[in-house]
């Protein structure tokens, strides 16, 4: 046994289930914006589509965190997937049978948002506890990257069909994708997902922690040596998360709806073109980062460069907003497309750091707590950005986003200066330091922190 599954085909089944779960995440987080873009949600309630799923997503993350540490990674994934399916079923009478019930629509958006964003925590914690450090560096980026594909797929139907007469088909095709993916993920997870060995060791005492982690990573990697308290780790991830998530939601969905809802580019609606383009750009960038960058780069350096690039791009966008105002030009489209590069790189930095900074017995809770606060605050901020007064000024919106980018680079610099390194290291160190200080051992030289030149 190794981590979530046995070697070979079952291990790939486990990864497939987690990745499809992230496709669901991407599809479902687009649920509100797609409903707005398809005119299913009246324009007077558009702020609901850009805030409600994410605020309830934060609550879903809390729910996932509680179940993750109490029930295990596998059961938390299955339970959250089931809640998502229920949320989608609530939408059937609203859309397919034309039941005009705003309360039912809100309940559906709330459950879908809770479950979809709640899926992030089981995916990240399961991968962190299931693969050796080299593959962990790739898969922690690759699995969430399927969420970008989900974002793109959610808007493909809106690109294929145009006009009010086709809005029903737009929404039905997008919803069909959301119905199929969670059911497939649930079935594959039921078959191919077994429980994390470190969680079994930490929670059930089935084996000791050292043996559990050795079964996962082979015991050859130097352990992580924590040099900061939980408070600084949590605060750093919160700063990185708010900066990245607000940038992602706003550039993907909010900014085009607020300022360019009636704009066309090459015969396509800008509100459809930008999310579609962004989803595919982020997918490509995520694949490149997973294979060429994250297995080699230090986490602290990667985060600093990624959030630094995000700040640079929002400064450029703020300047272009001042120059072009509400004219959607080719240079502005190119700038939008380029901004999706740091959006994905900062997402990758978060996906790597979040499950690598906390001990196994509290990993699910802390990762989920960070994501809960991030998504709730993101929902509030993006909802405010969609309000008429704020959205009346493109320059104001871009300036607020530049401030958000400063928050992110500030968090990255603090972690660069005071944080510890986790790249290519065994997470057993987090568990051992939680129980007792890590010390070197003659029989296990790889556990000697003095041999790690990059810890401090």
C-alpha positions as CSV (number, residue, x, y, z in Angstrom):
1,X,0.0,0.0,0.0
2,X,1.1,3.6,-0.6
3,X,-1.0,6.5,0.4
4,X,-4.5,6.6,-0.9
5,X,-4.2,3.5,-3.0
6,X,-2.2,0.6,-4.1
7,X,0.5,1.0,-6.7
8,X,-0.4,1.1,-10.4
9,X,-3.9,1.4,-11.8
10,X,-5.6,2.2,-8.5
11,X,-3.2,5.0,-7.8
12,X,-4.2,6.5,-11.2
13,X,-7.8,5.9,-10.4
14,X,-7.4,7.9,-7.2
15,X,-5.7,10.8,-9.1
16,X,-8.5,10.7,-11.8
17,X,-11.2,11.0,-9.1
18,X,-9.5,13.9,-7.5
19,X,-8.9,15.6,-10.8
20,X,-12.4,15.2,-12.0
21,X,-13.5,16.6,-8.7
22,X,-11.5,19.7,-9.5
23,X,-13.2,19.9,-13.0
24,X,-16.5,19.9,-11.0
25,X,-15.0,22.7,-8.8
26,X,-14.2,24.8,-11.9
27,X,-17.6,24.2,-13.5
28,X,-19.5,24.8,-10.3
29,X,-17.7,28.0,-9.3
30,X,-18.7,29.3,-12.7
31,X,-22.3,28.3,-11.8
32,X,-23.3,31.8,-10.6
33,X,-21.5,33.8,-13.3
34,X,-22.9,31.5,-16.0
35,X,-26.4,32.0,-14.6
36,X,-25.9,35.7,-14.8
37,X,-24.4,35.6,-18.3
38,X,-27.3,33.5,-19.5
39,X,-29.9,35.9,-18.1
40,X,-31.2,33.2,-15.8
41,X,-30.5,35.5,-12.8
42,X,-32.0,39.0,-13.4
43,X,-29.5,41.8,-13.7
44,X,-30.7,43.3,-10.5
45,X,-29.6,40.2,-8.7
46,X,-26.3,39.8,-10.5
47,X,-24.3,40.5,-7.4
48,X,-25.7,37.2,-6.0
49,X,-24.1,35.3,-8.8
50,X,-20.7,36.9,-8.1
51,X,-20.8,36.6,-4.3
52,X,-23.3,34.0,-3.0
53,X,-21.5,30.8,-4.4
54,X,-18.2,31.9,-2.9
55,X,-19.5,33.0,0.5
56,X,-21.3,29.7,0.9
57,X,-18.2,28.0,-0.5
58,X,-16.4,29.3,2.6
59,X,-19.0,27.6,4.7
60,X,-18.5,24.4,2.6
61,X,-14.8,24.5,3.3
62,X,-15.5,24.6,7.1
63,X,-17.8,21.6,6.7
64,X,-15.1,19.8,4.6
65,X,-12.4,20.5,7.2
66,X,-14.4,19.0,10.0
67,X,-15.2,15.9,8.1
68,X,-11.7,15.6,6.7
69,X,-10.0,15.2,10.1
70,X,-12.8,13.2,11.7
71,X,-13.9,10.9,8.9
72,X,-10.8,10.8,6.7
73,X,-9.9,12.0,3.2
74,X,-11.8,9.4,1.2
75,X,-15.1,9.8,3.1
76,X,-14.9,13.6,3.1
77,X,-14.5,13.6,-0.7
78,X,-17.4,11.2,-1.2
79,X,-19.7,13.2,1.2
80,X,-18.9,16.5,-0.4
81,X,-19.5,15.1,-3.9
82,X,-22.9,13.9,-2.7
83,X,-23.8,17.3,-1.4
84,X,-22.9,18.8,-4.7
85,X,-25.1,16.4,-6.6
86,X,-28.0,17.3,-4.3
87,X,-27.4,21.0,-4.9
88,X,-27.6,20.4,-8.7
89,X,-30.8,18.4,-8.3
90,X,-32.4,21.4,-6.6
91,X,-31.8,23.3,-9.8
92,X,-33.8,20.9,-12.0
93,X,-37.3,22.3,-11.2
94,X,-36.0,25.9,-11.5
95,X,-34.6,25.5,-14.9
96,X,-35.8,22.4,-16.7
97,X,-39.4,22.9,-15.5
98,X,-39.4,26.7,-15.4
99,X,-40.3,26.9,-11.7
100,X,-39.9,30.6,-10.9
101,X,-38.6,30.3,-7.4
102,X,-35.7,32.5,-6.3
103,X,-35.4,30.8,-2.9
104,X,-34.9,27.4,-4.6
105,X,-32.3,29.0,-7.0
106,X,-30.4,30.5,-4.0
107,X,-30.5,27.2,-2.1
108,X,-29.1,25.4,-5.2
109,X,-26.3,28.0,-5.6
110,X,-25.5,27.8,-1.9
111,X,-25.2,24.0,-1.9
112,X,-23.3,23.9,-5.1
113,X,-20.9,26.6,-3.9
114,X,-20.5,24.9,-0.5
115,X,-19.7,21.5,-2.1
116,X,-17.6,22.6,-5.0
117,X,-15.3,24.8,-3.0
118,X,-15.4,22.3,-0.2
119,X,-13.9,19.7,-2.6
120,X,-10.6,21.6,-2.7
121,X,-9.6,20.6,0.8
122,X,-10.0,16.8,0.4
123,X,-8.2,17.0,-3.0
124,X,-5.2,18.9,-1.6
125,X,-4.8,16.9,1.7
126,X,-5.3,13.6,-0.1
127,X,-2.5,14.3,-2.6
128,X,-0.2,15.7,0.0
129,X,-0.5,12.5,2.1
130,X,-0.3,10.1,-0.8
131,X,2.7,10.7,-3.0
132,X,6.4,11.1,-2.7
133,X,7.8,14.7,-2.7
134,X,8.6,14.8,-6.4
135,X,5.2,13.6,-7.5
136,X,3.5,15.7,-4.8
137,X,5.1,18.8,-6.4
138,X,3.5,17.9,-9.8
139,X,0.2,16.6,-8.7
140,X,-0.7,19.3,-6.2
141,X,-0.6,21.7,-9.2
142,X,-2.0,19.3,-11.9
143,X,-5.1,18.2,-10.0
144,X,-6.3,21.8,-9.1
145,X,-5.4,22.7,-12.7
146,X,-8.4,20.6,-13.9
147,X,-10.5,23.3,-12.2
148,X,-9.3,25.7,-14.9
149,X,-10.5,23.3,-17.6
150,X,-13.9,23.3,-15.8
151,X,-14.0,27.1,-16.0
152,X,-13.4,27.0,-19.7
153,X,-15.9,24.2,-20.3
154,X,-18.6,26.1,-18.4
155,X,-18.5,28.9,-20.9
156,X,-18.1,26.8,-24.1
157,X,-21.9,26.5,-24.5
158,X,-22.3,30.3,-24.2
159,X,-19.8,30.6,-27.1
160,X,-21.5,28.1,-29.3
161,X,-25.0,29.6,-29.0
162,X,-25.9,33.2,-29.2
163,X,-29.0,35.4,-28.6
164,X,-31.8,35.2,-26.1
165,X,-33.5,32.4,-28.0
166,X,-30.5,30.2,-27.4
167,X,-30.0,31.1,-23.7
168,X,-31.9,28.0,-22.6
169,X,-29.5,25.7,-24.6
170,X,-26.5,27.6,-23.2
171,X,-27.5,26.9,-19.6
172,X,-28.6,23.4,-20.2
173,X,-25.3,22.3,-21.9
174,X,-23.3,24.0,-19.1
175,X,-25.4,22.3,-16.5
176,X,-25.2,18.9,-18.2
177,X,-21.4,19.0,-17.8
178,X,-21.8,19.8,-14.1
179,X,-24.2,16.9,-13.6
180,X,-22.0,14.4,-15.4
181,X,-18.6,15.2,-13.8
182,X,-19.5,14.9,-10.1
183,X,-21.3,11.6,-10.7
184,X,-18.3,10.2,-12.5
185,X,-15.9,11.5,-9.8
186,X,-18.1,9.9,-7.1
187,X,-18.1,6.5,-8.8
188,X,-14.3,6.5,-9.5
189,X,-13.6,7.7,-5.9
190,X,-15.8,4.9,-4.5
191,X,-13.9,2.3,-6.5
192,X,-10.3,3.6,-6.5
193,X,-9.8,5.9,-3.5
194,X,-8.6,4.4,-0.3
195,X,-7.6,6.2,2.9
196,X,-4.5,8.1,3.5
197,X,-1.9,6.2,5.6
198,X,-0.7,9.2,7.5
199,X,-4.3,10.0,8.5
200,X,-4.8,6.4,9.6
201,X,-1.6,6.7,11.7
202,X,-2.5,10.1,13.2
203,X,-6.2,9.4,13.9
204,X,-6.7,5.7,14.2
205,X,-3.3,4.6,15.4
206,X,-3.2,1.8,12.9
207,X,0.6,2.3,12.5
208,X,3.1,4.8,13.7
209,X,3.6,8.1,11.8
210,X,7.2,7.4,10.7
211,X,6.1,4.1,9.1
212,X,3.1,5.7,7.4
213,X,5.2,8.5,5.8
214,X,7.9,6.0,4.8
215,X,5.3,4.0,2.9
216,X,4.3,7.2,1.1
217,X,7.6,8.8,0.3
218,X,10.1,6.0,0.7
219,X,11.9,7.6,3.7
220,X,14.7,9.1,1.5
221,X,13.7,12.7,1.5
222,X,14.8,15.1,4.2
223,X,12.0,16.1,6.5
224,X,10.4,19.5,6.6
225,X,11.7,21.4,9.6
226,X,9.1,23.9,10.8
227,X,10.7,27.2,12.1
228,X,7.5,29.3,12.6
229,X,4.3,28.9,14.5
230,X,0.9,28.0,13.2
231,X,-0.2,31.7,13.4
232,X,2.3,33.0,10.9
233,X,1.7,30.1,8.6
234,X,-2.1,30.8,8.7
235,X,-1.7,34.5,8.3
236,X,0.6,34.1,5.3
237,X,-1.7,31.7,3.5
238,X,-4.6,34.0,4.2
239,X,-2.9,37.0,2.6
240,X,-1.8,34.9,-0.4
241,X,-5.3,33.4,-0.7
242,X,-7.3,36.6,-0.6
243,X,-5.0,38.3,-3.1
244,X,-5.1,35.3,-5.5
245,X,-8.8,34.4,-5.2
246,X,-10.1,38.0,-5.6
247,X,-7.8,38.4,-8.7
248,X,-9.1,35.1,-10.1
249,X,-12.8,35.8,-9.7
250,X,-12.6,39.4,-10.8
251,X,-10.5,39.0,-13.9
252,X,-12.3,35.8,-15.0
253,X,-15.9,36.9,-14.3
254,X,-16.5,40.2,-12.6
255,X,-14.5,42.8,-14.6
256,X,-16.0,42.0,-18.0
257,X,-19.6,41.9,-16.7
258,X,-19.1,45.2,-14.8
259,X,-17.5,47.2,-17.6
260,X,-17.9,45.3,-20.9
261,X,-21.2,43.4,-20.7
262,X,-22.3,44.8,-24.0
263,X,-18.9,44.7,-25.7
264,X,-18.1,42.3,-28.6
265,X,-14.7,41.2,-29.9
266,X,-14.4,39.4,-33.2
267,X,-18.1,38.7,-33.0
268,X,-18.0,37.2,-29.5
269,X,-19.4,38.6,-26.3
270,X,-16.5,39.7,-24.1
271,X,-18.2,38.3,-21.0
272,X,-17.9,34.8,-22.6
273,X,-14.6,35.3,-24.4
274,X,-12.5,36.3,-21.4
275,X,-13.5,33.4,-19.1
276,X,-13.1,30.9,-21.9
277,X,-9.7,32.3,-22.9
278,X,-8.6,32.5,-19.3
279,X,-9.6,28.9,-18.5
280,X,-7.6,27.5,-21.4
281,X,-4.6,29.8,-20.7
282,X,-4.5,28.8,-17.0
283,X,-4.8,25.2,-18.0
284,X,-1.7,25.4,-20.2
285,X,0.3,27.5,-17.7
286,X,-0.6,25.0,-15.0
287,X,0.6,22.0,-17.0
288,X,3.9,23.8,-17.8
289,X,4.4,24.9,-14.2
290,X,3.7,21.3,-12.9
291,X,6.2,19.6,-15.0
292,X,8.9,22.3,-15.6
293,X,8.9,24.6,-12.5
294,X,7.4,23.4,-9.3
295,X,9.4,20.1,-9.0
296,X,12.6,22.2,-9.1
297,X,11.8,25.6,-7.6
298,X,11.8,26.5,-3.9
299,X,8.3,27.1,-2.7
300,X,9.3,30.5,-1.2
301,X,11.0,31.7,-4.3
302,X,8.2,30.5,-6.6
303,X,5.5,32.3,-4.4
304,X,7.5,35.5,-4.4
305,X,8.0,35.6,-8.1
306,X,4.4,34.6,-8.9
307,X,2.8,37.2,-6.6
308,X,5.3,39.8,-7.8
309,X,4.2,39.1,-11.4
310,X,0.6,39.4,-10.4
311,X,1.2,42.9,-8.9
312,X,3.0,44.0,-12.1
313,X,0.1,42.9,-14.3
314,X,-2.5,44.7,-12.2
315,X,-0.4,47.9,-12.3
316,X,-0.4,47.5,-16.1
317,X,-4.2,46.9,-16.2
318,X,-4.8,49.9,-13.9
319,X,-2.8,52.1,-16.2
320,X,-4.6,50.7,-19.3
321,X,-7.9,51.3,-17.6
322,X,-7.0,54.9,-17.2
323,X,-6.0,55.2,-20.9
324,X,-8.7,53.1,-22.6
325,X,-11.6,53.6,-20.1
326,X,-14.5,51.4,-21.3
327,X,-13.2,50.7,-24.8
328,X,-12.4,47.0,-25.1
329,X,-9.4,47.0,-27.5
330,X,-7.0,44.4,-28.7
331,X,-4.2,45.7,-26.3
332,X,-6.6,45.3,-23.4
333,X,-7.5,41.8,-24.5
334,X,-3.8,40.9,-24.6
335,X,-3.3,42.4,-21.2
336,X,-6.3,40.4,-19.8
337,X,-4.9,37.2,-21.4
338,X,-1.4,37.9,-19.9
339,X,-2.9,38.5,-16.4
340,X,-4.2,34.9,-16.4
341,X,-0.5,33.7,-16.3
342,X,0.2,35.0,-12.8
343,X,-3.4,34.1,-11.7
344,X,-2.5,30.5,-12.4
345,X,1.0,30.7,-11.0
346,X,-0.2,32.2,-7.7
347,X,-2.9,29.5,-7.6
348,X,-0.2,26.9,-7.9
349,X,1.8,28.5,-5.2
350,X,-1.2,28.3,-2.8
351,X,-2.0,24.7,-3.8
352,X,1.6,23.7,-2.9
353,X,1.9,25.6,0.4
354,X,-1.5,25.1,2.0
355,X,-1.3,21.3,2.7
356,X,2.5,21.4,3.2
357,X,2.5,23.7,6.3
358,X,0.3,21.8,8.8
359,X,0.5,18.5,10.7
360,X,-1.6,15.5,9.6
361,X,-4.0,15.5,12.5
362,X,-5.0,19.1,11.8
363,X,-4.2,19.4,8.1
364,X,-7.8,19.2,6.9
365,X,-9.1,21.7,9.5
366,X,-6.3,24.3,8.9
367,X,-6.4,24.0,5.1
368,X,-10.2,24.3,5.1
369,X,-10.1,27.2,7.6
370,X,-7.8,29.2,5.4
371,X,-9.9,28.5,2.3
372,X,-13.1,29.3,4.2
373,X,-11.9,32.7,5.2
374,X,-10.4,33.3,1.8
375,X,-13.6,32.4,-0.1
376,X,-16.0,34.3,2.3
377,X,-13.8,37.5,2.0
378,X,-13.5,37.0,-1.7
379,X,-17.3,36.7,-2.0
380,X,-17.7,39.9,-0.1
381,X,-15.0,41.8,-2.0
382,X,-16.1,40.7,-5.5
383,X,-19.7,41.3,-4.5
384,X,-18.8,44.9,-3.5
385,X,-16.8,45.3,-6.8
386,X,-20.0,44.4,-8.7
387,X,-22.1,47.1,-6.9
388,X,-23.2,49.9,-9.2
389,X,-21.1,52.7,-7.5
390,X,-17.9,50.7,-7.6
391,X,-18.4,49.1,-11.0
392,X,-19.1,52.5,-12.5
393,X,-15.3,53.2,-12.6
394,X,-12.9,50.9,-14.3
395,X,-10.0,52.8,-12.9
396,X,-11.4,52.3,-9.3
397,X,-11.9,48.6,-9.8
398,X,-8.4,48.1,-11.2
399,X,-6.9,50.2,-8.4
400,X,-8.6,48.1,-5.8
401,X,-7.2,45.0,-7.5
402,X,-3.7,46.5,-7.4
403,X,-4.1,46.9,-3.6
404,X,-5.1,43.3,-3.4
405,X,-2.0,42.4,-5.3
406,X,0.2,44.3,-2.8
407,X,-1.4,42.2,-0.1
408,X,-0.3,39.0,-1.9
409,X,3.3,40.1,-2.6
410,X,3.6,41.3,1.0
411,X,2.6,37.8,2.3
412,X,5.0,36.1,-0.1
413,X,7.9,38.3,1.0
414,X,7.2,37.7,4.7
415,X,7.2,33.9,4.0
416,X,10.4,34.3,2.0
417,X,12.1,36.0,4.9
418,X,10.7,34.1,7.9
419,X,9.1,30.9,6.5
420,X,10.5,27.4,6.0
421,X,11.0,25.4,2.9
422,X,8.9,22.4,2.0
423,X,9.9,21.6,-1.6
424,X,11.2,18.0,-2.1
425,X,10.9,17.3,1.6
426,X,8.9,14.7,3.5
427,X,6.0,16.1,5.4
428,X,6.8,13.7,8.3
429,X,8.7,16.6,9.8
430,X,5.4,18.5,10.4
431,X,4.1,15.5,12.4
432,X,7.3,14.9,14.3
433,X,7.7,18.5,15.3
434,X,4.1,18.5,16.4
435,X,4.9,15.7,18.8
436,X,8.5,16.5,19.7
437,X,11.4,18.5,18.3
438,X,13.1,16.9,15.2
439,X,16.5,15.6,15.9
440,X,19.1,13.9,13.7
441,X,19.6,10.2,13.8
442,X,22.6,8.1,12.8
443,X,20.4,5.4,11.5
444,X,18.4,8.0,9.5
445,X,20.8,10.7,8.3
446,X,18.1,12.2,6.0
447,X,16.2,13.3,9.1
448,X,19.1,15.6,10.3
449,X,18.0,19.2,9.8
450,X,21.7,20.3,9.8
451,X,22.0,18.7,6.3
452,X,19.3,20.9,4.9
453,X,21.0,24.1,3.7
454,X,17.8,25.7,2.5
455,X,15.6,25.5,5.7
456,X,16.4,28.9,7.1
